[in-house]
């Protein structure tokens, strides 16, 4: 059981790191990976459809696996998450994996069943993590182990909520102008939130494991 507790944060941190490295390599190695005149207007699904390298799908899959490992680690260590926040985090993780598997819609399309499913799944994924972060704040403030990151989680959750408002405005009266930029910024905020949780989980788990090992060695 101890080995699995230590494995969960390792998977979470490794998945987030792999996604970050892949995204950075794609940006640096391919200055113009998507030949589209208004690339900042492209939503993430449209960008994924035009990205022939498959990097975007890999990034989403890595983040999804890391997030599910994070949820498992939080549960295994008895973190004060709560049922609703845990379910929302599972929606975020599983949704990212499904988005990496489902074929995205090309710009100007997406009226078919799969395209609509992809769209609504994207909305669920975007909404899930900021709401989960907001629910975690009060519980973290009441727990000595997680109180150090409560304020950071709160600010990231608020930033995510503001990002959702921006995306809603861009999608409706904004006519999709800079929709892609807004989605990428929101996604970055949500990844930062997952990263903070994963880093704290790793610190708590490995510090506790080291303490238990020291006590066992001292008898």
Order of alpha helices (4+ residues) and beta strands (2+ residues): alpha-alpha-alpha-alpha-alpha-alpha-alpha
